[in-house]
Amino acid sequence: MTMTDMKNLERLPVLGKLTPRATNAFWAYDTAALADGAIPKKYKELMAIAVALTTQCGYCIEVHKQAATAAGATEEEFSETVHIAAVLRAGAAITHGTHLLSDPS
């Protein structure tokens, strides 16, 4: 089994059994945060994918892809989401890179 084998997620009930209070609180928060609201669920799932691409969480990418697809996301939307994540990640490198440079004054 690899580190990002989706079968690893089958172990989540063990986590819930060992630490039910924290695990249940996490899942309740997850459900509430991703529910339809002022921002529709499809867009929340696309945002989750962008974050997952940035943090490089293979599990999150797959789980949120499935949820976004169920919410009606298209491949074109996935493609734009990829570029949003890429530009923000690159932008962070560019802006943080300014810390390496001399003060222009």
Backbone atoms as SQL, in Angstrom:
CREATE TABLE atoms (id INTEGER PRIMARY KEY, chain TEXT, resi INTEGER, resn TEXT, atom TEXT, x REAL, y REAL, z REAL);
INSERT INTO atoms VALUES
  (1, 'A', 1, 'MET', 'N', 0.849, -1.179, 0.000),
  (2, 'A', 1, 'MET', 'CA', 0.000, 0.000, 0.000),
  (3, 'A', 1, 'MET', 'C', 0.894, 1.242, 0.000),
  (4, 'A', 2, 'THR', 'N', 0.636, 2.157, -0.921),
  (5, 'A', 2, 'THR', 'CA', 1.425, 3.376, -0.985),
  (6, 'A', 2, 'THR', 'C', 0.865, 4.427, -0.039),
  (7, 'A', 3, 'MET', 'N', 1.606, 5.499, 0.139),
  (8, 'A', 3, 'MET', 'CA', 1.184, 6.556, 1.047),
  (9, 'A', 3, 'MET', 'C', -0.158, 7.160, 0.624),
  (10, 'A', 4, 'THR', 'N', -0.400, 7.265, -0.673),
  (11, 'A', 4, 'THR', 'CA', -1.657, 7.884, -1.121),
  (12, 'A', 4, 'THR', 'C', -2.634, 6.876, -1.722),
  (13, 'A', 5, 'ASP', 'N', -2.513, 5.634, -1.349),
  (14, 'A', 5, 'ASP', 'CA', -3.477, 4.628, -1.783),
  (15, 'A', 5, 'ASP', 'C', -4.822, 4.955, -1.137),
  (16, 'A', 6, 'MET', 'N', -5.856, 5.117, -1.956),
  (17, 'A', 6, 'MET', 'CA', -7.171, 5.491, -1.438),
  (18, 'A', 6, 'MET', 'C', -7.709, 4.475, -0.435),
  (19, 'A', 7, 'LYS', 'N', -7.180, 3.241, -0.457),
  (20, 'A', 7, 'LYS', 'CA', -7.605, 2.234, 0.524),
  (21, 'A', 7, 'LYS', 'C', -7.238, 2.656, 1.953),
  (22, 'A', 8, 'ASN', 'N', -6.234, 3.527, 2.079),
  (23, 'A', 8, 'ASN', 'CA', -5.876, 4.024, 3.409),
  (24, 'A', 8, 'ASN', 'C', -7.055, 4.710, 4.081),
  (25, 'A', 9, 'LEU', 'N', -7.932, 5.313, 3.287),
  (26, 'A', 9, 'LEU', 'CA', -9.084, 6.016, 3.854),
  (27, 'A', 9, 'LEU', 'C', -10.055, 5.058, 4.537),
  (28, 'A', 10, 'GLU', 'N', -9.948, 3.771, 4.232),
  (29, 'A', 10, 'GLU', 'CA', -10.784, 2.778, 4.903),
  (30, 'A', 10, 'GLU', 'C', -10.440, 2.674, 6.393),
  (31, 'A', 11, 'ARG', 'N', -9.309, 3.242, 6.773),
  (32, 'A', 11, 'ARG', 'CA', -8.887, 3.225, 8.179),
  (33, 'A', 11, 'ARG', 'C', -9.471, 4.383, 8.976),
  (34, 'A', 12, 'LEU', 'N', -10.166, 5.300, 8.336),
  (35, 'A', 12, 'LEU', 'CA', -10.736, 6.441, 9.054),
  (36, 'A', 12, 'LEU', 'C', -11.636, 6.029, 10.216),
  (37, 'A', 13, 'PRO', 'N', -12.443, 4.969, 10.101),
  (38, 'A', 13, 'PRO', 'CA', -13.245, 4.564, 11.256),
  (39, 'A', 13, 'PRO', 'C', -12.398, 4.210, 12.490),
  (40, 'A', 14, 'VAL', 'N', -11.180, 3.731, 12.278),
  (41, 'A', 14, 'VAL', 'CA', -10.295, 3.432, 13.409),
  (42, 'A', 14, 'VAL', 'C', -9.959, 4.718, 14.143),
  (43, 'A', 15, 'LEU', 'N', -9.670, 5.767, 13.380),
  (44, 'A', 15, 'LEU', 'CA', -9.385, 7.062, 13.987),
  (45, 'A', 15, 'LEU', 'C', -10.593, 7.533, 14.803),
  (46, 'A', 16, 'GLY', 'N', -11.781, 7.362, 14.226),
  (47, 'A', 16, 'GLY', 'CA', -13.003, 7.739, 14.928),
  (48, 'A', 16, 'GLY', 'C', -13.243, 6.932, 16.193),
  (49, 'A', 17, 'LYS', 'N', -12.871, 5.678, 16.150),
  (50, 'A', 17, 'LYS', 'CA', -13.042, 4.819, 17.326),
  (51, 'A', 17, 'LYS', 'C', -12.068, 5.212, 18.437),
  (52, 'A', 18, 'LEU', 'N', -10.837, 5.537, 18.051),
  (53, 'A', 18, 'LEU', 'CA', -9.817, 5.866, 19.039),
  (54, 'A', 18, 'LEU', 'C', -9.975, 7.276, 19.614),
  (55, 'A', 19, 'THR', 'N', -10.438, 8.193, 18.791),
  (56, 'A', 19, 'THR', 'CA', -10.610, 9.584, 19.228),
  (57, 'A', 19, 'THR', 'C', -11.944, 10.123, 18.711),
  (58, 'A', 20, 'PRO', 'N', -13.058, 9.592, 19.222),
  (59, 'A', 20, 'PRO', 'CA', -14.365, 9.936, 18.660),
  (60, 'A', 20, 'PRO', 'C', -14.746, 11.414, 18.794),
  (61, 'A', 21, 'ARG', 'N', -14.429, 12.024, 19.883),
  (62, 'A', 21, 'ARG', 'CA', -14.839, 13.426, 20.078),
  (63, 'A', 21, 'ARG', 'C', -14.194, 14.337, 19.037),
  (64, 'A', 22, 'ALA', 'N', -12.891, 14.247, 18.899),
  (65, 'A', 22, 'ALA', 'CA', -12.184, 15.097, 17.936),
  (66, 'A', 22, 'ALA', 'C', -12.546, 14.729, 16.500),
  (67, 'A', 23, 'THR', 'N', -12.629, 13.434, 16.217),
  (68, 'A', 23, 'THR', 'CA', -12.942, 12.998, 14.861),
  (69, 'A', 23, 'THR', 'C', -14.345, 13.427, 14.455),
  (70, 'A', 24, 'ASN', 'N', -15.317, 13.244, 15.329),
  (71, 'A', 24, 'ASN', 'CA', -16.692, 13.652, 15.020),
  (72, 'A', 24, 'ASN', 'C', -16.793, 15.163, 14.851),
  (73, 'A', 25, 'ALA', 'N', -16.055, 15.899, 15.671),
  (74, 'A', 25, 'ALA', 'CA', -16.051, 17.358, 15.540),
  (75, 'A', 25, 'ALA', 'C', -15.454, 17.768, 14.199),
  (76, 'A', 26, 'PHE', 'N', -14.385, 17.097, 13.782),
  (77, 'A', 26, 'PHE', 'CA', -13.782, 17.396, 12.485),
  (78, 'A', 26, 'PHE', 'C', -14.774, 17.160, 11.357),
  (79, 'A', 27, 'TRP', 'N', -15.444, 15.989, 11.366),
  (80, 'A', 27, 'TRP', 'CA', -16.369, 15.672, 10.272),
  (81, 'A', 27, 'TRP', 'C', -17.567, 16.605, 10.266),
  (82, 'A', 28, 'ALA', 'N', -18.031, 17.019, 11.437),
  (83, 'A', 28, 'ALA', 'CA', -19.137, 17.984, 11.497),
  (84, 'A', 28, 'ALA', 'C', -18.702, 19.325, 10.899),
  (85, 'A', 29, 'TYR', 'N', -17.485, 19.747, 11.227),
  (86, 'A', 29, 'TYR', 'CA', -16.951, 21.005, 10.686),
  (87, 'A', 29, 'TYR', 'C', -16.769, 20.898, 9.180),
  (88, 'A', 30, 'ASP', 'N', -16.222, 19.788, 8.723),
  (89, 'A', 30, 'ASP', 'CA', -16.018, 19.539, 7.291),
  (90, 'A', 30, 'ASP', 'C', -17.350, 19.620, 6.545),
  (91, 'A', 31, 'THR', 'N', -18.358, 18.956, 7.075),
  (92, 'A', 31, 'THR', 'CA', -19.674, 18.944, 6.448),
  (93, 'A', 31, 'THR', 'C', -20.266, 20.346, 6.396),
  (94, 'A', 32, 'ALA', 'N', -20.168, 21.076, 7.491),
  (95, 'A', 32, 'ALA', 'CA', -20.726, 22.432, 7.549),
  (96, 'A', 32, 'ALA', 'C', -19.992, 23.376, 6.603),
  (97, 'A', 33, 'ALA', 'N', -18.670, 23.290, 6.583),
  (98, 'A', 33, 'ALA', 'CA', -17.877, 24.202, 5.753),
  (99, 'A', 33, 'ALA', 'C', -18.120, 23.984, 4.268),
  (100, 'A', 34, 'LEU', 'N', -18.353, 22.748, 3.858),
  (101, 'A', 34, 'LEU', 'CA', -18.503, 22.435, 2.438),
  (102, 'A', 34, 'LEU', 'C', -19.953, 22.397, 1.962),
  (103, 'A', 35, 'ALA', 'N', -20.894, 22.657, 2.865),
  (104, 'A', 35, 'ALA', 'CA', -22.316, 22.632, 2.492),
  (105, 'A', 35, 'ALA', 'C', -22.662, 23.862, 1.642),
  (106, 'A', 36, 'ASP', 'N', -23.732, 23.730, 0.870),
  (107, 'A', 36, 'ASP', 'CA', -24.251, 24.874, 0.128),
  (108, 'A', 36, 'ASP', 'C', -24.499, 26.028, 1.089),
  (109, 'A', 37, 'GLY', 'N', -24.168, 27.199, 0.659),
  (110, 'A', 37, 'GLY', 'CA', -24.394, 28.393, 1.467),
  (111, 'A', 37, 'GLY', 'C', -24.338, 29.595, 0.559),
  (112, 'A', 38, 'ALA', 'N', -23.772, 30.693, 1.042),
  (113, 'A', 38, 'ALA', 'CA', -23.599, 31.875, 0.195),
  (114, 'A', 38, 'ALA', 'C', -22.754, 31.510, -1.027),
  (115, 'A', 39, 'ILE', 'N', -21.840, 30.569, -0.831),
  (116, 'A', 39, 'ILE', 'CA', -21.043, 30.024, -1.935),
  (117, 'A', 39, 'ILE', 'C', -21.614, 28.642, -2.243),
  (118, 'A', 40, 'PRO', 'N', -22.025, 28.402, -3.492),
  (119, 'A', 40, 'PRO', 'CA', -22.573, 27.084, -3.839),
  (120, 'A', 40, 'PRO', 'C', -21.550, 25.961, -3.644),
  (121, 'A', 41, 'LYS', 'N', -22.052, 24.777, -3.348),
  (122, 'A', 41, 'LYS', 'CA', -21.196, 23.621, -3.069),
  (123, 'A', 41, 'LYS', 'C', -20.185, 23.370, -4.186),
  (124, 'A', 42, 'LYS', 'N', -20.609, 23.480, -5.450),
  (125, 'A', 42, 'LYS', 'CA', -19.677, 23.226, -6.552),
  (126, 'A', 42, 'LYS', 'C', -18.448, 24.127, -6.438),
  (127, 'A', 43, 'TYR', 'N', -18.659, 25.389, -6.137),
  (128, 'A', 43, 'TYR', 'CA', -17.527, 26.317, -6.043),
  (129, 'A', 43, 'TYR', 'C', -16.671, 26.037, -4.808),
  (130, 'A', 44, 'LYS', 'N', -17.307, 25.622, -3.728),
  (131, 'A', 44, 'LYS', 'CA', -16.538, 25.245, -2.539),
  (132, 'A', 44, 'LYS', 'C', -15.644, 24.045, -2.846),
  (133, 'A', 45, 'GLU', 'N', -16.187, 23.084, -3.578),
  (134, 'A', 45, 'GLU', 'CA', -15.394, 21.899, -3.925),
  (135, 'A', 45, 'GLU', 'C', -14.241, 22.262, -4.863),
  (136, 'A', 46, 'LEU', 'N', -14.489, 23.188, -5.805),
  (137, 'A', 46, 'LEU', 'CA', -13.403, 23.637, -6.681),
  (138, 'A', 46, 'LEU', 'C', -12.331, 24.377, -5.876),
  (139, 'A', 47, 'MET', 'N', -12.754, 25.167, -4.886),
  (140, 'A', 47, 'MET', 'CA', -11.770, 25.823, -4.007),
  (141, 'A', 47, 'MET', 'C', -10.980, 24.777, -3.227),
  (142, 'A', 48, 'ALA', 'N', -11.666, 23.745, -2.765),
  (143, 'A', 48, 'ALA', 'CA', -10.987, 22.685, -2.028),
  (144, 'A', 48, 'ALA', 'C', -9.957, 21.988, -2.913),
  (145, 'A', 49, 'ILE', 'N', -10.290, 21.795, -4.179),
  (146, 'A', 49, 'ILE', 'CA', -9.334, 21.189, -5.110),
  (147, 'A', 49, 'ILE', 'C', -8.121, 22.099, -5.284),
  (148, 'A', 50, 'ALA', 'N', -8.350, 23.396, -5.438),
  (149, 'A', 50, 'ALA', 'CA', -7.230, 24.328, -5.595),
  (150, 'A', 50, 'ALA', 'C', -6.307, 24.284, -4.380),
  (151, 'A', 51, 'VAL', 'N', -6.887, 24.246, -3.197),
  (152, 'A', 51, 'VAL', 'CA', -6.077, 24.156, -1.979),
  (153, 'A', 51, 'VAL', 'C', -5.338, 22.819, -1.952),
  (154, 'A', 52, 'ALA', 'N', -6.032, 21.746, -2.288),
  (155, 'A', 52, 'ALA', 'CA', -5.419, 20.417, -2.280),
  (156, 'A', 52, 'ALA', 'C', -4.284, 20.308, -3.283),
  (157, 'A', 53, 'LEU', 'N', -4.447, 20.955, -4.442),
  (158, 'A', 53, 'LEU', 'CA', -3.356, 20.964, -5.413),
  (159, 'A', 53, 'LEU', 'C', -2.156, 21.732, -4.858),
  (160, 'A', 54, 'THR', 'N', -2.422, 22.794, -4.125),
  (161, 'A', 54, 'THR', 'CA', -1.348, 23.599, -3.546),
  (162, 'A', 54, 'THR', 'C', -0.643, 22.852, -2.419),
  (163, 'A', 55, 'THR', 'N', -1.426, 22.167, -1.568),
  (164, 'A', 55, 'THR', 'CA', -0.827, 21.407, -0.465),
  (165, 'A', 55, 'THR', 'C', -0.360, 20.030, -0.916),
  (166, 'A', 56, 'GLN', 'N', -0.757, 19.654, -2.121),
  (167, 'A', 56, 'GLN', 'CA', -0.405, 18.385, -2.749),
  (168, 'A', 56, 'GLN', 'C', -0.900, 17.176, -1.948),
  (169, 'A', 57, 'CYS', 'N', -2.150, 17.269, -1.518),
  (170, 'A', 57, 'CYS', 'CA', -2.791, 16.151, -0.815),
  (171, 'A', 57, 'CYS', 'C', -3.565, 15.317, -1.831),
  (172, 'A', 58, 'GLY', 'N', -2.995, 14.182, -2.203),
  (173, 'A', 58, 'GLY', 'CA', -3.627, 13.312, -3.186),
  (174, 'A', 58, 'GLY', 'C', -5.009, 12.847, -2.783),
  (175, 'A', 59, 'TYR', 'N', -5.195, 12.572, -1.497),
  (176, 'A', 59, 'TYR', 'CA', -6.507, 12.147, -1.023),
  (177, 'A', 59, 'TYR', 'C', -7.528, 13.259, -1.236),
  (178, 'A', 60, 'CYS', 'N', -7.154, 14.467, -0.828),
  (179, 'A', 60, 'CYS', 'CA', -8.073, 15.601, -0.935),
  (180, 'A', 60, 'CYS', 'C', -8.428, 15.889, -2.389),
  (181, 'A', 61, 'ILE', 'N', -7.432, 15.810, -3.260),
  (182, 'A', 61, 'ILE', 'CA', -7.693, 16.046, -4.678),
  (183, 'A', 61, 'ILE', 'C', -8.759, 15.077, -5.168),
  (184, 'A', 62, 'GLU', 'N', -8.605, 13.807, -4.876),
  (185, 'A', 62, 'GLU', 'CA', -9.547, 12.793, -5.358),
  (186, 'A', 62, 'GLU', 'C', -10.919, 12.926, -4.716),
  (187, 'A', 63, 'VAL', 'N', -10.967, 13.082, -3.408),
  (188, 'A', 63, 'VAL', 'CA', -12.253, 13.179, -2.708),
  (189, 'A', 63, 'VAL', 'C', -13.024, 14.407, -3.183),
  (190, 'A', 64, 'HIS', 'N', -12.343, 15.536, -3.307),
  (191, 'A', 64, 'HIS', 'CA', -13.037, 16.759, -3.717),
  (192, 'A', 64, 'HIS', 'C', -13.343, 16.773, -5.207),
  (193, 'A', 65, 'LYS', 'N', -12.562, 16.056, -6.014),
  (194, 'A', 65, 'LYS', 'CA', -12.895, 15.905, -7.431),
  (195, 'A', 65, 'LYS', 'C', -14.222, 15.160, -7.552),
  (196, 'A', 66, 'GLN', 'N', -14.362, 14.083, -6.793),
  (197, 'A', 66, 'GLN', 'CA', -15.606, 13.316, -6.833),
  (198, 'A', 66, 'GLN', 'C', -16.790, 14.172, -6.393),
  (199, 'A', 67, 'ALA', 'N', -16.606, 14.940, -5.321),
  (200, 'A', 67, 'ALA', 'CA', -17.697, 15.791, -4.822),
  (201, 'A', 67, 'ALA', 'C', -18.011, 16.915, -5.805),
  (202, 'A', 68, 'ALA', 'N', -16.979, 17.501, -6.409),
  (203, 'A', 68, 'ALA', 'CA', -17.197, 18.571, -7.385),
  (204, 'A', 68, 'ALA', 'C', -17.915, 18.030, -8.615),
  (205, 'A', 69, 'THR', 'N', -17.536, 16.844, -9.055),
  (206, 'A', 69, 'THR', 'CA', -18.196, 16.221, -10.198),
  (207, 'A', 69, 'THR', 'C', -19.674, 15.989, -9.885),
  (208, 'A', 70, 'ALA', 'N', -19.952, 15.487, -8.703),
  (209, 'A', 70, 'ALA', 'CA', -21.341, 15.257, -8.291),
  (210, 'A', 70, 'ALA', 'C', -22.124, 16.568, -8.213),
  (211, 'A', 71, 'ALA', 'N', -21.408, 17.663, -7.920),
  (212, 'A', 71, 'ALA', 'CA', -22.052, 18.979, -7.828),
  (213, 'A', 71, 'ALA', 'C', -22.137, 19.669, -9.191),
  (214, 'A', 72, 'GLY', 'N', -21.656, 18.990, -10.242),
  (215, 'A', 72, 'GLY', 'CA', -21.806, 19.528, -11.589),
  (216, 'A', 72, 'GLY', 'C', -20.585, 20.190, -12.191),
  (217, 'A', 73, 'ALA', 'N', -19.426, 20.059, -11.561),
  (218, 'A', 73, 'ALA', 'CA', -18.212, 20.675, -12.106),
  (219, 'A', 73, 'ALA', 'C', -17.822, 20.013, -13.422),
  (220, 'A', 74, 'THR', 'N', -17.276, 20.810, -14.307),
  (221, 'A', 74, 'THR', 'CA', -16.867, 20.327, -15.627),
  (222, 'A', 74, 'THR', 'C', -15.349, 20.222, -15.712),
  (223, 'A', 75, 'GLU', 'N', -14.877, 19.548, -16.744),
  (224, 'A', 75, 'GLU', 'CA', -13.433, 19.449, -16.947),
  (225, 'A', 75, 'GLU', 'C', -12.821, 20.821, -17.224),
  (226, 'A', 76, 'GLU', 'N', -13.560, 21.690, -17.881),
  (227, 'A', 76, 'GLU', 'CA', -13.068, 23.052, -18.102),
  (228, 'A', 76, 'GLU', 'C', -12.873, 23.772, -16.772),
  (229, 'A', 77, 'GLU', 'N', -13.809, 23.576, -15.842),
  (230, 'A', 77, 'GLU', 'CA', -13.663, 24.185, -14.514),
  (231, 'A', 77, 'GLU', 'C', -12.484, 23.583, -13.767),
  (232, 'A', 78, 'PHE', 'N', -12.289, 22.270, -13.890),
  (233, 'A', 78, 'PHE', 'CA', -11.117, 21.647, -13.272),
  (234, 'A', 78, 'PHE', 'C', -9.836, 22.230, -13.857),
  (235, 'A', 79, 'SER', 'N', -9.814, 22.415, -15.156),
  (236, 'A', 79, 'SER', 'CA', -8.626, 22.952, -15.813),
  (237, 'A', 79, 'SER', 'C', -8.308, 24.354, -15.308),
  (238, 'A', 80, 'GLU', 'N', -9.320, 25.205, -15.206),
  (239, 'A', 80, 'GLU', 'CA', -9.089, 26.558, -14.684),
  (240, 'A', 80, 'GLU', 'C', -8.643, 26.503, -13.230),
  (241, 'A', 81, 'THR', 'N', -9.203, 25.572, -12.458),
  (242, 'A', 81, 'THR', 'CA', -8.817, 25.417, -11.054),
  (243, 'A', 81, 'THR', 'C', -7.346, 25.052, -10.936),
  (244, 'A', 82, 'VAL', 'N', -6.871, 24.183, -11.819),
  (245, 'A', 82, 'VAL', 'CA', -5.454, 23.805, -11.833),
  (246, 'A', 82, 'VAL', 'C', -4.591, 25.052, -12.018),
  (247, 'A', 83, 'HIS', 'N', -4.980, 25.905, -12.948),
  (248, 'A', 83, 'HIS', 'CA', -4.169, 27.095, -13.222),
  (249, 'A', 83, 'HIS', 'C', -4.243, 28.115, -12.081),
  (250, 'A', 84, 'ILE', 'N', -5.378, 28.209, -11.421),
  (251, 'A', 84, 'ILE', 'CA', -5.478, 29.093, -10.257),
  (252, 'A', 84, 'ILE', 'C', -4.509, 28.629, -9.176),
  (253, 'A', 85, 'ALA', 'N', -4.522, 27.323, -8.891),
  (254, 'A', 85, 'ALA', 'CA', -3.604, 26.784, -7.878),
  (255, 'A', 85, 'ALA', 'C', -2.159, 27.005, -8.283),
  (256, 'A', 86, 'ALA', 'N', -1.850, 26.778, -9.551),
  (257, 'A', 86, 'ALA', 'CA', -0.472, 26.923, -10.027),
  (258, 'A', 86, 'ALA', 'C', 0.012, 28.362, -9.918),
  (259, 'A', 87, 'VAL', 'N', -0.814, 29.308, -10.323),
  (260, 'A', 87, 'VAL', 'CA', -0.380, 30.701, -10.290),
  (261, 'A', 87, 'VAL', 'C', -0.231, 31.203, -8.856),
  (262, 'A', 88, 'LEU', 'N', -1.098, 30.739, -7.948),
  (263, 'A', 88, 'LEU', 'CA', -0.958, 31.165, -6.551),
  (264, 'A', 88, 'LEU', 'C', 0.287, 30.565, -5.914),
  (265, 'A', 89, 'ARG', 'N', 0.557, 29.319, -6.237),
  (266, 'A', 89, 'ARG', 'CA', 1.768, 28.694, -5.694),
  (267, 'A', 89, 'ARG', 'C', 3.014, 29.378, -6.247),
  (268, 'A', 90, 'ALA', 'N', 3.007, 29.660, -7.540),
  (269, 'A', 90, 'ALA', 'CA', 4.140, 30.365, -8.141),
  (270, 'A', 90, 'ALA', 'C', 4.230, 31.787, -7.610),
  (271, 'A', 91, 'GLY', 'N', 3.092, 32.433, -7.458),
  (272, 'A', 91, 'GLY', 'CA', 3.080, 33.801, -6.925),
  (273, 'A', 91, 'GLY', 'C', 3.667, 33.881, -5.528),
  (274, 'A', 92, 'ALA', 'N', 3.410, 32.866, -4.726),
  (275, 'A', 92, 'ALA', 'CA', 3.983, 32.843, -3.380),
  (276, 'A', 92, 'ALA', 'C', 5.504, 32.760, -3.442),
  (277, 'A', 93, 'ALA', 'N', 6.023, 31.965, -4.377),
  (278, 'A', 93, 'ALA', 'CA', 7.480, 31.878, -4.537),
  (279, 'A', 93, 'ALA', 'C', 8.052, 33.221, -4.974),
  (280, 'A', 94, 'ILE', 'N', 7.375, 33.889, -5.902),
  (281, 'A', 94, 'ILE', 'CA', 7.845, 35.185, -6.391),
  (282, 'A', 94, 'ILE', 'C', 7.826, 36.220, -5.271),
  (283, 'A', 95, 'THR', 'N', 6.693, 36.342, -4.587),
  (284, 'A', 95, 'THR', 'CA', 6.597, 37.379, -3.561),
  (285, 'A', 95, 'THR', 'C', 7.483, 37.096, -2.352),
  (286, 'A', 96, 'HIS', 'N', 7.593, 35.838, -1.950),
  (287, 'A', 96, 'HIS', 'CA', 8.479, 35.517, -0.840),
  (288, 'A', 96, 'HIS', 'C', 9.944, 35.634, -1.261),
  (289, 'A', 97, 'GLY', 'N', 10.201, 35.485, -2.549),
  (290, 'A', 97, 'GLY', 'CA', 11.558, 35.667, -3.057),
  (291, 'A', 97, 'GLY', 'C', 12.087, 37.066, -2.860),
  (292, 'A', 98, 'THR', 'N', 11.166, 38.037, -2.714),
  (293, 'A', 98, 'THR', 'CA', 11.613, 39.419, -2.486),
  (294, 'A', 98, 'THR', 'C', 12.348, 39.558, -1.166),
  (295, 'A', 99, 'HIS', 'N', 12.152, 38.621, -0.251),
  (296, 'A', 99, 'HIS', 'CA', 12.848, 38.653, 1.039),
  (297, 'A', 99, 'HIS', 'C', 14.354, 38.446, 0.854),
  (298, 'A', 100, 'LEU', 'N', 14.729, 37.893, -0.274),
  (299, 'A', 100, 'LEU', 'CA', 16.140, 37.621, -0.555),
  (300, 'A', 100, 'LEU', 'C', 16.866, 38.825, -1.134),
  (301, 'A', 101, 'LEU', 'N', 16.133, 39.824, -1.546),
  (302, 'A', 101, 'LEU', 'CA', 16.697, 40.944, -2.279),
  (303, 'A', 101, 'LEU', 'C', 17.014, 42.121, -1.356),
  (304, 'A', 102, 'SER', 'N', 17.931, 42.947, -1.818),
  (305, 'A', 102, 'SER', 'CA', 18.288, 44.155, -1.075),
  (306, 'A', 102, 'SER', 'C', 17.149, 45.138, -1.096),
  (307, 'A', 103, 'ASP', 'N', 17.053, 45.933, -0.051),
  (308, 'A', 103, 'ASP', 'CA', 16.062, 46.996, 0.021),
  (309, 'A', 103, 'ASP', 'C', 16.398, 48.036, -1.024),
  (310, 'A', 104, 'PRO', 'N', 15.441, 48.425, -1.892),
  (311, 'A', 104, 'PRO', 'CA', 15.759, 49.358, -2.974),
  (312, 'A', 104, 'PRO', 'C', 16.040, 50.781, -2.514),
  (313, 'A', 105, 'SER', 'N', 15.771, 51.110, -1.256),
  (314, 'A', 105, 'SER', 'CA', 15.981, 52.495, -0.827),
  (315, 'A', 105, 'SER', 'C', 17.370, 52.802, -0.366);
